[in-house]
Amino acid sequence: MTKRHIRIDIATQTLTLFEGERILVRYLVSTGLNGAGELNGSGCTPRGRHRVRLRIGAGCPVGTVFRARRPTGEVYGPELAAAYTDRDWVLTRILWLTGCEPGRNRGGPVDTLRRFIYIHGCADTAPLGEPRSHGCIRMRNADLVGLFDLTPVGTPVEIRDRGSLPLC
């Protein structure tokens, strides 16, 4: 059986879902405005080997607003956007990542899970293809629904700024 895995490339701002070596789909994303890095509070996107730890939002409407990983009961739209212009929207679904490399992205001040690093939806007006997030990986909502349906808990995720890493 061939294993699915995700590769996020910070340099090209893309997320690719593989089945073995075969590309299933590739999406444009937005990673951390502050670049690549693992330190808590840095606003950077952590590199290295990760896994999907939790899947949140299955069955929620597209545009569901999440705060602290819980749906607020709101659905994103122009009224919410106008009322909260500075909010970093977490929308539609959440794939919460955990690091696989102790000392690099697991444990202590570099722990991806405790940093609340997700693959999540964003406003459809938000620019993708350029670093703009607070460290998470942002996607278009429709793209995220498709990815979410193909990504079970435990799916390996490699985040790289250059080169490849073995999957965990």
C-alpha positions in Angstrom: 0.0 0.0 0.0 1.3 3.5 -0.9 1.3 6.1 1.8 -0.1 9.6 1.5 2.0 12.5 2.7 2.0 16.3 2.5 5.0 18.5 1.5 4.8 22.2 2.3 7.4 24.2 0.4 8.0 27.6 2.0 10.1 28.9 -0.9 7.3 28.2 -3.5 4.4 28.7 -1.1 2.9 25.5 -2.1 1.3 22.4 -0.4 1.5 19.1 -2.3 -0.4 16.0 -1.4 1.4 12.8 -2.6 0.4 9.2 -2.8 3.8 7.6 -2.6 5.8 9.5 -5.2 2.8 10.5 -7.3 1.4 14.0 -6.9 -2.4 13.9 -6.2 -2.9 17.7 -5.9 -1.0 20.9 -5.4 -2.3 24.1 -3.7 -1.1 27.6 -3.3 -0.7 28.5 0.4 0.6 31.3 2.6 3.1 30.5 5.4 4.6 32.7 8.1 5.3 36.4 7.4 8.4 36.1 9.6 9.8 33.2 7.5 10.8 29.8 8.7 11.6 29.0 12.3 10.6 26.9 15.2 10.8 29.1 18.3 7.5 29.7 20.2 6.3 33.3 19.7 8.4 33.9 16.6 5.5 34.0 14.1 7.5 31.7 11.9 6.5 28.5 10.2 8.2 25.5 11.7 10.3 23.3 9.5 10.9 19.5 9.5 8.9 16.4 9.9 5.4 16.6 11.3 2.2 14.6 11.4 -1.5 15.6 11.5 -2.4 15.3 15.1 -6.1 16.4 15.0 -8.7 17.1 12.4 -11.2 19.8 13.5 -14.3 21.0 11.7 -15.5 17.9 9.8 -19.1 18.7 8.5 -18.9 22.4 9.4 -20.1 24.8 6.7 -17.5 26.4 4.5 -16.4 29.6 6.2 -17.1 28.5 9.7 -15.1 30.7 12.1 -12.9 29.0 14.7 -11.6 30.6 17.9 -9.3 28.5 20.1 -10.1 25.5 17.8 -13.9 25.7 18.5 -16.5 26.9 16.0 -18.0 30.2 17.2 -21.3 29.6 15.4 -20.4 32.4 12.9 -19.8 32.0 9.2 -17.3 34.3 7.6 -18.7 37.0 5.4 -18.4 40.7 4.5 -20.1 41.9 7.8 -17.6 40.0 10.0 -14.7 41.0 7.8 -15.7 44.7 8.2 -16.3 44.4 11.9 -12.9 42.7 12.7 -10.4 44.0 10.2 -7.3 42.9 12.1 -8.4 39.4 12.9 -6.2 36.5 11.7 -9.2 34.3 10.5 -9.1 30.6 11.1 -11.9 29.2 8.9 -13.6 26.1 7.6 -11.3 23.3 8.9 -8.2 22.8 11.0 -5.4 20.2 10.5 -3.4 20.6 13.7 0.2 19.6 13.4 2.6 18.0 15.8 6.4 17.8 15.4 8.3 14.5 15.0 11.8 15.8 15.8 12.7 16.2 19.5 14.5 19.5 20.0 13.7 20.8 16.5 9.9 20.9 16.4 8.9 18.7 19.4 9.2 19.6 23.0 10.3 22.7 24.9 10.1 26.2 23.2 10.0 24.7 19.7 7.0 22.4 20.1 4.8 22.7 17.0 1.7 21.3 18.7 2.0 23.8 21.7 2.6 26.6 19.2 -0.8 25.8 17.7 0.5 25.4 14.2 -2.4 24.5 11.8 -3.2 24.1 8.2 -6.4 26.2 8.1 -8.7 28.1 5.8 -8.5 31.9 5.4 -10.6 34.6 3.9 -11.0 34.1 0.1 -9.7 37.6 -0.3 -6.5 37.0 1.6 -3.4 36.8 -0.7 -1.8 33.4 -1.2 1.5 32.5 -2.8 3.3 34.9 -0.4 4.2 34.7 3.3 1.5 36.5 5.3 0.4 34.2 8.2 1.4 34.2 11.9 3.2 30.9 11.4 0.4 28.6 10.3 -0.3 27.4 6.7 -3.3 29.2 5.2 -5.3 27.8 2.3 -8.4 28.7 0.3 -11.5 27.2 2.0 -12.6 25.1 -1.0 -9.0 23.7 -1.3 -8.9 22.9 2.4 -12.1 21.0 2.3 -10.7 18.8 -0.5 -7.4 18.3 1.4 -9.2 17.6 4.7 -11.2 14.8 3.1 -8.0 13.1 1.9 -5.9 13.6 5.1 -6.5 11.3 8.0 -4.9 11.7 11.5 -1.3 10.6 11.3 -0.6 11.8 7.8 3.0 12.8 7.6 3.7 16.5 6.8 7.1 17.7 5.7 7.7 21.5 5.9 10.8 22.6 4.1 12.4 25.8 3.0 14.9 23.8 0.8 15.7 20.1 0.3 13.8 17.0 1.4 13.6 15.2 4.7 12.7 11.5 5.3 9.1 11.1 6.5 8.4 10.2 10.1 
